[in-house]
């Protein structure tokens, strides 16, 4: 009877292990590639480049009206990210999934048993700020604030960055628990650099 109980426990452990993955050596329950964005957006955007937008702030989120700055998500792609994917020209994994922002998109792939990737959120006419941050740096004429959550066990290892962009604000979240592509916030900085080289005029 004892052998039967032990066998059942081994099977149960195997089943629960199949629903988890290891992040930097720590097993966590499988999650969607995203973390709750610690963003606020209540202040008008003072663009660092001296550009200004005369377009009023949208009164509703997720508006279906054409964007004055075009498709922000088309400005970067897999070729700008360090992850190995079969088609570097492929489209984002998902777009428009966060309707509380004017534009949102995600690039998600698997590394071994981990999901890694980048998400973008853009809001027209308003700055996106962080509810909490633990660092900032200057990028060209822009101030970038970030929240490094690499060692925060309550979320997937990630780095959240925000900056004024195209007359509005952009939020970048990099999620990577693989420790194979360099520091997570450095990955986010490279994304911000690419976006700044392609910044549209509002």
Secondary structure, DSSP 8 states (H G I E B T S, - for coil): -HHHHHHHHHHHHHHHHTTEEEETTEEEE---S-----EE--SB---TTS----S---SSTT--S--TT--GGGG--GGGS----S-TT---SEES--TTSSEEEEEEEEETTEEEEEEEEEETTB--EESS-SEEEEETTEEEEEEE-TT-TTS-SEEEEEEEETTEEEEEEEE--S--SS-HHHHHHHHHHHHHHT----
